Amino acid sequence: SKTTKVIKGERIGVCFLGSLPAKAKWDLTQRRNLQAAMRKFILWAVEGTPVTIHAGLDLGPETVWASEATEAHRALGGRVRYEAHVYGGVQVGRWKTDDIRRWRTLQTASDACHDYKGDGAAGARLDRDRAMIDASETVLVLWDGVEAGHTWENIVYARAKQRVVVILDPETLDTRMDAVQIKTSKRR
């Protein structure tokens, strides 16, 4: 399906939010497929317009997004700016050493790093996610359609901020425009 970019000025912002549903299988094949879907989205976003990629650097899909942002930044130079958004002290507290090392590498590769304190881990994560949405015109969301939880709250916030929301299906890894936004734009 064809999606629409919203362009403000000379550079657009894009971010990724969401996590794998509990029922989803997270293995090397799924990671590679997710990488390919994210790479395709980034290349679509940068086509004709420089972008700033905002990455949250949590484990799982957000680490894949940050890795793809780092690679796009390296491959496309000035057309891609990469900004890391972290809630440092509380984010890595229980992670394995290899995960912390990867997190630091991705953080160091960024053009800018924003650290959120918030009220504990949940508050810092909320502050971080909202800042990424605020800084982006287009939001890619890995979402299973369940209208509850953190990912759903981010979709509601992005809609309220009139961001273009592109849904990434966790099973097929296909992208589609947010159905609510399509209905709203038809009413105008």
N, C-alpha and C positions, 0 to 999 in steps of 0.2 A: 504494500500500500504506500501511497505517496504522503509524505508529511510536509508540513510547512514550517519554515524557519521564520522567526521573528527577529528582525535585525534592528538594533538600536545603535546608531553610530557606526564606527569603523570595525569594531570587534564584538563578537557575540560571546556570551558566557553559556557554557553547558555544564551540567553536573549529573551525577548518578546517585540514586538513592534506592534503598531496598535491600532485601536479603533473601536468601533461598528459603522457601517454605519448609517446614519441618519434614514434610514427606518427600522432598526432593532429594535425589541422589547427588552427592557431591564427590565426584571422582575426577581423575585426570582427563577423561574424555569430555565430561561436562565442563570442566574448566577450559579446555581448549575450544570447545564450541562457544562458550560464553566470551572468551577472548575474541574469537572471530566476529561474533555479533557486535561486540563493543567497538572493535576496530572499524567495522563497516559503518557504524553510527558516527564515529569520530571523523572518518573520511567524508561522510555525507555532510557533517556539520561544517567542516573546514573548506568544503568546495565553494570557491568564490569569495569566502569571507574568513579573515583571521579569527581564531577563537581563543578564549581562555577556558581551560578545562579545570573544573573544581573537583577535587577528590577528597573523600573523607577518611581514607586510610584505615578503616576497620578491617578485620580479617574476613576472608571469604570473597564474595563478589566485589566489595569495595577495594580490596587489594588488587584484584584483576583489573578493575577500572584504573586505578592509580598506575599500575604497570603499563597499561595501554596508553595512558596519558604521557608517561615518561618516554615511551617509545615514539609516540607521535611528535613530542617535543624535540626529541633527538633527530628524527627523520625529516621533519618539516620545518625545523628552525624557527624563525620569527613568526611564522603563520600560526604557531601554537604556543600559547603561554600556559604553564601548568602551575596551579596553586594548590597546596596541600592545606587541608582544614583538619585540625586534630584537637582532641581533648586529652592531651598528653599524659599528665600524671595519673589520671584514672583510667585511661584507655588501655594501657599496656600492662597494668598491674599483675595480671595472672597469665600472661602470654608466655609461650616457650621462647627460649633464647633465639632460635632461628627466626621466629616470627618477629621478635623485637629487632633483630638485625635487618630483616627485610623492610620493616616499618621505617627504621632510621635511614636506610638507603633511599627509599621512595621519598621520604621527607627532605633529605638533603638534595635530591635531584630537582626539587621544585624551585620555581622562580620566586615564590613567596610562601611563607608558612604562617597560618593563622591558628592560634591556640586559644581554646575556649575553656573557661573555668566552670561556669554554670553552678547549679546547686547539685553537687554530686554527679555521678556518671550520667544519669538520665537527663538532668538539666543541662549539662555540658553538651551532650549529644544533640538535644533539641536545639540549643543555641547554634551549634555548628551546622546542623541541617538547614535551619532557617536562613542562616547567613549564606549558605551555598545557593539556596533557592533565590534569595534576594539578589545575589550577584549574577544570576543566570537568566537568560531569556528562554532557554529550552532545558527541560528536566527529563532525563531518561530514568524510568522507574521500573525496577524488577518487581512485579506485583502479580500475585495469584488471584486477584479479584475479591479477596476477603476484605470487607469494609469494616475493619477493626484493627487496632494495633498501630505501631509506630509508622509503618510505611503508609497506611491509610491516612493518618494524621498529616503526613507530609504531602500527600496528594491533595487533600483538602486545602492545605495552606498554599500550595502552588497554584491551585485553581483560583483561590481568593486573590492571589497576587497577579492573576491573569498571565501566568507563564504557559508556554506551550508544553504540555505533558505528553511524552511519548512512552507508551507502555511496552515493556519487554516481557513477553510471556515466559515464565520460568520453565515450562515444559518444552515448548517448540523453539524458543529464543527468537521468535518473530516479533517485529515491532509494529505498533499501530497507534494511531492518534487516540487520545483519551475520548471516549464516547460522549461524555458530558460536555466537553468543549465543542465537539462537532454539533450537538443539539443546540447549544447556546449560540454558536455562530450562525446557524440557520435561522434563528429567531430574529436576528438583527436586521 
